[in-house]
Amino acid sequence: MKKILIILAISIFLFGLSIFLATYLVNTEMFRPRLQKSIEKVIQRPVRFRQVTLGWNNGISFNFSGVRFYPKTGVTQSPLLNADRVYAALDAAALMRHKLIFTSLRVIN
């Protein structure tokens, strides 16, 4: 019984450590084009953001800063909505299957 608890504790620690390191070591800029296209497809409007980082906000999340949502006509007009920060929480199980599924979205202005 002790061995099982020790193995379980080590597994939980290693999983937590890997998530912690991933939030600081992963180059999130490589996800920018895919994220931008995915968001635009869902909201059916052009979107631009200044920076994207990976973080922990009620689970693994993409944290966007300087977000601008534009009308359907394009980015040549003024934005419909400016947000200082947007947190998009990810489904961890889907992420392990190499799929980006957002479970929640929080906009902070």
Backbone hydrogen bonds in HBPLUS format (Angstrom, degrees):
<---DONOR---> <-ACCEPTOR-->    atom                        ^
c    i                          cat <-CA-CA->   ^        H-A-AA   ^      H-
h    n   atom  resd res      DA  || num        DHA   H-A  angle D-A-AA Bond
n    s   type  num  typ     dist DA aas  dist angle  dist       angle   num
A0005-LEU N   A0001-MET O   3.12 MM   4  6.42 158.9  2.16 148.7 153.9     1
A0006-ILE N   A0002-LYS O   2.91 MM   4  6.14 155.4  1.97 150.5 157.7     2
A0007-ILE N   A0003-LYS O   2.91 MM   4  6.09 163.6  1.93 150.5 155.0     3
A0008-LEU N   A0004-ILE O   2.89 MM   4  6.03 157.8  1.94 146.6 153.2     4
A0009-ALA N   A0005-LEU O   2.87 MM   4  6.01 158.4  1.92 144.7 150.7     5
A0010-ILE N   A0006-ILE O   2.94 MM   4  6.13 161.9  1.97 150.9 155.6     6
A0011-SER N   A0007-ILE O   2.93 MM   4  6.07 157.1  1.98 146.3 152.8     7
A0012-ILE N   A0008-LEU O   2.96 MM   4  6.17 162.7  1.99 151.4 155.5     8
A0013-PHE N   A0009-ALA O   2.95 MM   4  6.11 160.0  1.99 147.4 153.3     9
A0014-LEU N   A0010-ILE O   2.89 MM   4  6.08 164.3  1.91 152.5 156.2    10
A0015-PHE N   A0011-SER O   2.93 MM   4  6.09 157.4  1.98 148.5 154.9    11
A0016-GLY N   A0012-ILE O   2.95 MM   4  6.11 165.2  1.97 150.3 154.5    12
A0017-LEU N   A0013-PHE O   2.85 MM   4  6.03 157.2  1.90 150.2 157.2    13
A0018-SER N   A0014-LEU O   2.90 MM   4  6.04 154.8  1.96 144.3 150.8    14
A0019-ILE N   A0015-PHE O   3.09 MM   4  6.36 156.7  2.15 149.2 154.8    15
A0020-PHE N   A0016-GLY O   2.95 MM   4  6.12 161.5  1.98 148.4 154.1    16
A0021-LEU N   A0017-LEU O   2.88 MM   4  6.08 165.2  1.91 152.3 155.9    17
A0022-ALA N   A0018-SER O   2.92 MM   4  5.97 151.8  2.00 140.1 148.6    18
A0023-THR N   A0019-ILE O   3.10 MM   4  6.31 148.6  2.20 147.3 153.8    19
A0024-TYR N   A0021-LEU O   3.09 MM   3  5.35 141.2  2.25 102.9 113.7    20
A0025-LEU N   A0021-LEU O   2.82 MM   4  5.87 143.8  1.95 154.8 166.4    21
A0026-VAL N   A0022-ALA O   3.17 MM   4  5.37 157.6  2.23 134.6 136.7    22
A0031-PHE N   A0028-THR O   2.95 MM   3  5.41 153.7  2.02 112.1 120.3    23
A0032-ARG N   A0029-GLU O   3.18 MM   3  5.15 153.0  2.25  99.9 108.0    24
A0035-LEU N   A0031-PHE O   2.83 MM   4  5.92 167.8  1.85 169.2 173.3    25
A0036-GLN N   A0032-ARG O   2.86 MM   4  5.93 166.1  1.88 157.2 161.4    26
A0037-LYS N   A0033-PRO O   3.00 MM   4  6.17 164.7  2.03 148.6 152.5    27
A0038-SER N   A0034-ARG O   2.94 MM   4  6.09 158.2  1.99 146.2 152.8    28
A0039-ILE N   A0035-LEU O   2.89 MM   4  6.07 166.5  1.91 156.5 159.5    29
A0040-GLU N   A0036-GLN O   2.96 MM   4  6.09 164.5  1.98 149.3 154.2    30
A0041-LYS N   A0037-LYS O   2.91 MM   4  6.03 149.6  2.01 143.9 152.1    31
A0042-VAL N   A0038-SER O   3.09 MM   4  6.32 155.1  2.15 146.1 152.1    32
A0043-ILE N   A0039-ILE O   2.95 MM   4  6.18 175.4  1.96 162.7 163.1    33
A0044-GLN N   A0040-GLU O   2.75 MM   4  5.20 124.4  2.05 132.6 144.8    34
A0070-TYR N   A0046-PRO O   2.92 MM  24  5.30 174.6  1.92 159.9 158.3    35
A0048-ARG N   A0068-ARG O   2.96 MM  20  5.28 155.9  2.02 148.2 156.0    36
A0068-ARG N   A0048-ARG O   2.80 MM  20  5.28 156.8  1.85 161.5 164.6    37
A0050-ARG N   A0065-SER O   2.92 MM  15  5.76 133.8  2.14 145.8 158.8    38
A0051-GLN N   A0065-SER O   3.30 MM  14  5.26 159.4  2.35 135.5 137.4    39
A0065-SER N   A0051-GLN O   2.94 MM  14  5.26 154.1  2.01 148.3 151.1    40
A0053-THR N   A0063-ASN O   2.92 MM  10  5.15 154.0  1.99 139.8 148.4    41
A0063-ASN N   A0053-THR O   2.72 MM  10  5.15 171.2  1.73 155.8 158.8    42
A0055-GLY N   A0061-SER O   2.80 MM   6  5.29 166.5  1.81 160.5 162.8    43
A0061-SER N   A0055-GLY O   2.93 MM   6  5.29 156.7  1.98 141.5 140.5    44
A0057-ASN N   A0059-GLY O   2.78 MM   2  5.17 153.9  1.85 162.8 156.2    45
A0090-LEU N   A0060-ILE O   2.77 MM  30  5.67 172.1  1.78 163.3 160.7    46
A0062-PHE N   A0088-ALA O   2.93 MM  26  5.22 155.7  1.99 145.6 144.1    47
A0088-ALA N   A0062-PHE O   2.88 MM  26  5.22 170.2  1.89 159.5 162.7    48
A0064-PHE N   A0086-VAL O   2.78 MM  22  5.05 172.4  1.79 161.0 160.4    49
A0086-VAL N   A0064-PHE O   2.91 MM  22  5.05 152.8  1.98 140.3 144.2    50
A0066-GLY N   A0084-ASP O   2.95 MM  18  5.01 151.1  2.04 131.7 134.3    51
A0067-VAL N   A0083-ALA O   2.94 MM  16  5.10 140.4  2.10 160.9 162.4    52
A0083-ALA N   A0067-VAL O   2.85 MM  16  5.10 164.2  1.87 152.4 154.1    53
A0069-PHE N   A0081-LEU O   2.89 MM  12  5.17 165.6  1.91 154.0 158.9    54
A0080-LEU N   A0069-PHE O   2.65 MM  11  5.62 141.9  1.79 147.8 161.2    55
A0081-LEU N   A0069-PHE O   3.30 MM  12  5.17 157.4  2.35 137.2 140.0    56
A0074-GLY N   A0071-PRO O   3.09 MM   3  5.88 162.9  2.12 122.1 126.3    57
A0085-ARG N   A0108-ILE O   2.99 MM  23  5.13 171.2  1.99 157.0 156.8    58
A0108-ILE N   A0085-ARG O   2.79 MM  23  5.13 173.8  1.80 161.0 158.8    59
A0087-TYR N   A0106-ARG O   2.80 MM  19  5.07 162.7  1.83 150.6 155.3    60
A0106-ARG N   A0087-TYR O   2.82 MM  19  5.07 157.9  1.86 148.0 155.2    61
A0089-ALA N   A0104-SER O   2.96 MM  15  5.24 139.2  2.13 137.5 148.8    62
A0103-THR N   A0089-ALA O   2.80 MM  14  5.54 151.8  1.88 135.0 144.7    63
A0091-ASP N   A0101-ILE O   2.81 MM  10  5.55 149.1  1.91 168.5 174.4    64
A0095-LEU N   A0091-ASP O   2.95 MM   4  6.19 150.2  2.04 149.0 158.6    65
A0096-MET N   A0092-ALA O   3.10 MM   4  6.37 145.3  2.22 144.5 151.9    66
A0097-ARG N   A0094-ALA O   2.96 MM   3  5.07 139.2  2.13  99.1 111.6    67
A0099-LYS N   A0094-ALA O   2.93 MM   5  5.16 155.9  1.98 138.8 140.4    68
A0098-HIS N   A0095-LEU O   2.98 MM   3  4.90 154.0  2.05 109.1 110.1    69
